[in-house]
């Protein structure tokens, strides 16, 4: 169908479409600042930190062991894995199981996350649905099937109306999704107004915290270190250096004066 | 774009800060192009299929320009060239649809 079929009042444009855009945007910005204000640093135990550092050190040894001589590698491996005095064998930490439901700090974090993200969306969506209902707001430029009609045309009771004409609630949701990437333009990286990022963080954040059983982590690291085979990558490094082209052309400035035998 | 690879053969040391900075720059470009092309599509009055084709055309053009800018030494700044093509396409699509709908409504409906 060519051209607009409906003629809409200009005051709808001024008082509905634009305000919804501004509301969505400013709520997102406010959400970012509120999250920053309410953000509390997660407290970590000193022992946890030192344990995770030891694991990192052992992992680095495994990955880069081929750059140090065999003796150095054996010495470090001995420190970790020796039968009686090795670190991984000797240290047995008390296991404190952290149940996510009862652990207070994690619970408040979850609650805060849910509150600042989902609640404003629901509240404002509901308010817009109540305040701006009963009229057509705008037309989306692409044709939609009839299945979308009840979803996008809340409050408009016309059976024959094209599904492209949408109500204000759907315009609000379109704004929410569309402005998400605009936030990173305006607020810089890592802004808290981006809901999808926060949901992703929630899923990976559980993996980043120290596993509640450091003993298991130690045992796994011990096994990994045991089976590492030391291949010295620098074994023939002198040969390779002397065999290659040393590129001395522009190296020295000026000629050496031979005064010895003159 | 920040260079993130040490200048020698062998294992590469990757600077995390540089990777994120580069990804941020790409994201910025992608969002800007989506917004502007959405505005253009709305003003031009493109509908349905033409609109989506226009978005993919604009994204492809952006990828070409980025590859041109990255030049021959692209692997100093990026792990793979695929990222230049497909990074942030869906997020950009949402932004595009938003601006497209907005300007289409502003210009053609009212």
Interface residues (C-beta under 8 A of the other chain):
Chain A: X3 X4 X6 X8 X10 X12 X13 X17 X21 X138 X139 X140 X141 X142 X143 X171 X174 X175 X177 X178 X179 X180 X181 X182 X184 X185 X189
Chain B: X20 X24 X27 X28 X30 X31 X32 X34 X35 X41 X42 X45 X46 X47 X48 X49 X51 X52 X88 X91 X92 X94 X95 X97 X98 X99 X100 X101 X102 X104 X105 X106 X108 X109 X110
